Amino acid sequence: MPTAALRTVKLPSGEPISALGLGTWHFAEDPRLRDQEIEAIRTGLDLGMSLIDTAEMYADGAAEELVGEAIDGRREGVFLVSKVLPQHATARGTIAACEASLARLRTDVVDLYLLHWRGPVPLAETLEAFVELVEAGRIRHWGVSNLDVEDMAELVELPGGEAVQTDQVLYNLNRRGTELDLLPWCRERGIPIMAYSPLELGRLAHEPALTGIATSHGATPAQAALAWVLAQEGVVAIPRSHDPRHVREDREALDLRLAPDELADLDRAFPPPPEPVPLEMH
């Protein structure tokens, strides 16, 4: 089935990816929701949300299996992202973890493979494995997740480190610390941020400060919060929705354009911290 093209963000490689994707954290944890979750992913693909983010950690690999089932027959239209756990991120362990993810995803290649967060394994060792996986055609690109600006600065100084394609981090109206250091650093180098939990696990849907703005657009507070993330330069949002109806709502948020005065109101209601803070994680 052909899919509509959405607004894109460019990776450092020059490849455009959808600015709005599909997260799968907590997918495959309740067997009663399996069919609905598969339908949610397929609905997103139908709507042009071609980026799917998953990880070996999610439901101990079962989320990858669910994604593999959902994209069966549609792999060519998907930009597939998965992640290796830090305890697996040795030179050999990364390759073994990737092969296991590929089997669960029922594919020969992952488009973007991330280090889930920094652990005890030296970044240089994980990077060595990423390079080997690229050369073997098992991953197309690599990146990181939950790395702060000091880690990123260290990474890009390593041999081959300049090939990093993204840093996936917690970013939303309630979590704006990255704007003080990490986000400007990445923008300077053309490295997009991938924002997970852009709705703060649904909490932003109940924020009074978003109600008036949402109502003026005929939208929901959650859509207004997501539209704010999507309005940020060089940011990809990957909300997680188990329900196909919510996936459709997320897609509509991409068409919601917040006016300058509305963005200013949100800045006042959800100000960034006055000084840099350690990178937050869920």
Secondary structure as GFF3:
##gff-version 3
##sequence-region A 1 282
A	DSSP	beta_strand	8	10	.	.	.	ID=ss1
A	DSSP	beta_strand	16	18	.	.	.	ID=ss2
A	DSSP	beta_strand	22	23	.	.	.	ID=ss3
A	DSSP	three_ten_helix	31	33	.	.	.	ID=ss4
A	DSSP	alpha_helix	34	46	.	.	.	ID=ss5
A	DSSP	beta_strand	51	53	.	.	.	ID=ss6
A	DSSP	three_ten_helix	58	61	.	.	.	ID=ss7
A	DSSP	alpha_helix	62	70	.	.	.	ID=ss8
A	DSSP	three_ten_helix	75	77	.	.	.	ID=ss9
A	DSSP	beta_strand	79	84	.	.	.	ID=ss10
A	DSSP	three_ten_helix	86	88	.	.	.	ID=ss11
A	DSSP	alpha_helix	91	105	.	.	.	ID=ss12
A	DSSP	beta_strand	110	115	.	.	.	ID=ss13
A	DSSP	alpha_helix	123	135	.	.	.	ID=ss14
A	DSSP	beta_strand	139	145	.	.	.	ID=ss15
A	DSSP	alpha_helix	149	157	.	.	.	ID=ss16
A	DSSP	three_ten_helix	161	163	.	.	.	ID=ss17
A	DSSP	beta_strand	167	170	.	.	.	ID=ss18
A	DSSP	three_ten_helix	177	180	.	.	.	ID=ss19
A	DSSP	alpha_helix	182	188	.	.	.	ID=ss20
A	DSSP	beta_strand	193	196	.	.	.	ID=ss21
A	DSSP	three_ten_helix	203	206	.	.	.	ID=ss22
A	DSSP	alpha_helix	208	216	.	.	.	ID=ss23
A	DSSP	alpha_helix	221	230	.	.	.	ID=ss24
A	DSSP	beta_strand	235	238	.	.	.	ID=ss25
A	DSSP	alpha_helix	244	253	.	.	.	ID=ss26
A	DSSP	alpha_helix	260	269	.	.	.	ID=ss27
###
